[in-house]
């Protein structure tokens, strides 16, 4: 599974450092852009406080199916310069669009067969690439179908409900505190604000609260695969029904019984406190297989094929 460094230059000149993983067969290959969740995520989906370790296993599973993968460090993470605390949702979306264009232009990639896979916030940007850019297949892992503020409110309630009984007794004051915090963030005008003494990416929060994913879902013309775990406490699995309803051509949806937001299975009581334990385990192999085989069929991949017609041409 050959990995090569690939740098994407964005509209404002920022250079996103990334990795292009190519299948062992001759190209050019179908390819996908992998987009991670929120925060200072590097190309493998890892941040100082959360190690998803999604990039490598996803790229390996896709390479086995004849699919190339590009994944990159977000602004201010890994080898990419900048400040992640000042990047908004719109910045992240534009960076994703720049990366998709660069991937399609790579000589080892088929420009007519480029898709996007997004997890959590990355799913929002994958929706946008399917609606407004040239993503030919879209995979949404834990993507929601509603206004961002509604998604945040649902998330906060689900998290509190998953906590131990004594803490759940405090749910009313906790929800009141959450409401006050959202109100304060919506009134801010700076990129970064201090909430409860801590720096918060206020610009990102304002844009996320106001973003309604349903607009992009209704404009996607590419085939869509949407997967959300039944034990996801950050995204409502019921949104899969709305995704299926909104996407014009329909969507293939999977509500996986024991899958969690961190894409690992949990067979017991699940809460935020379970994340540390679950992240010691690998990403669900069943999920990786589902995504790789679905993408392969939609982008017409031929794993292992080495015909002369598949070789790239140079002028």
Rosetta blueprint (number, residue, H / E / L):
1 X L
2 X E
3 X E
4 X E
5 X E
6 X E
7 X E
8 X E
9 X E
10 X L
11 X L
12 X L
13 X L
14 X L
15 X E
16 X E
17 X E
18 X E
19 X E
20 X E
21 X E
22 X E
23 X L
24 X L
25 X L
26 X L
27 X L
28 X L
29 X E
30 X E
31 X E
32 X E
33 X E
34 X E
35 X E
36 X L
37 X L
38 X L
39 X L
40 X L
41 X L
42 X L
43 X L
44 X L
45 X L
46 X E
47 X E
48 X L
49 X L
50 X E
51 X E
52 X L
53 X L
54 X L
55 X H
56 X H
57 X H
58 X H
59 X H
60 X H
61 X H
62 X H
63 X H
64 X H
65 X L
66 X L
67 X E
68 X E
69 X E
70 X E
71 X E
72 X E
73 X L
74 X L
75 X L
76 X L
77 X L
78 X L
79 X L
80 X L
81 X L
82 X L
83 X L
84 X H
85 X H
86 X H
87 X L
88 X L
89 X H
90 X H
91 X H
92 X H
93 X H
94 X H
95 X H
96 X H
97 X H
98 X H
99 X H
100 X H
101 X H
102 X H
103 X H
104 X H
105 X H
106 X L
107 X L
108 X L
109 X E
110 X E
111 X E
112 X E
113 X E
114 X E
115 X E
116 X E
117 X E
118 X E
119 X E
120 X L
121 X H
122 X H
123 X H
124 X H
125 X H
126 X H
127 X H
128 X H
129 X H
130 X H
131 X H
132 X H
133 X L
134 X L
135 X L
136 X L
137 X E
138 X E
139 X E
140 X E
141 X E
142 X L
143 X L
144 X L
145 X L
146 X L
147 X E
148 X H
149 X H
150 X H
151 X H
152 X H
153 X H
154 X H
155 X H
156 X H
157 X H
158 X H
159 X H
160 X H
161 X H
162 X H
163 X L
164 X L
165 X H
166 X H
167 X H
168 X H
169 X L
170 X L
171 X H
172 X H
173 X H
174 X H
175 X H
176 X H
177 X H
178 X H
179 X H
180 X H
181 X H
182 X H
183 X H
184 X H
185 X H
186 X H
187 X H
188 X L
189 X L
190 X L
191 X L
192 X E
193 X E
194 X E
195 X E
196 X L
197 X L
198 X E
199 X E
200 X E
201 X E
202 X H
203 X H
204 X H
205 X H
206 X H
207 X H
208 X H
209 X H
210 X H
211 X L
212 X E
213 X H
214 X H
215 X H
216 X H
217 X H
218 X L
219 X L
220 X L
221 X L
222 X L
223 X E
224 X E
225 X E
226 X E
227 X E
228 X E
229 X E
230 X L
231 X L
232 X L
233 X L
234 X L
235 X L
236 X L
237 X L
238 X L
239 X H
240 X H
241 X H
242 X H
243 X H
244 X H
245 X H
246 X H
247 X L
248 X L
249 X L
250 X L
251 X L
252 X E
253 X E
254 X E
255 X E
256 X E
257 X L
258 X L
259 X E
260 X L
261 X L
262 X L
263 X L
264 X L
265 X E
266 X L
267 X L
268 X L
269 X L
270 X L
271 X L
272 X H
273 X H
274 X H
275 X H
276 X H
277 X H
278 X H
279 X L
280 X L
281 X L
282 X L
283 X L
284 X L
285 X H
286 X H
287 X H
288 X H
289 X H
290 X H
291 X H
292 X H
293 X H
294 X H
295 X H
296 X H
297 X H
298 X H
299 X L
300 X L
301 X L
302 X L
303 X L
304 X L
305 X L
306 X L
307 X L
308 X H
309 X H
310 X H
311 X L
312 X L
313 X L
314 X L
315 X L
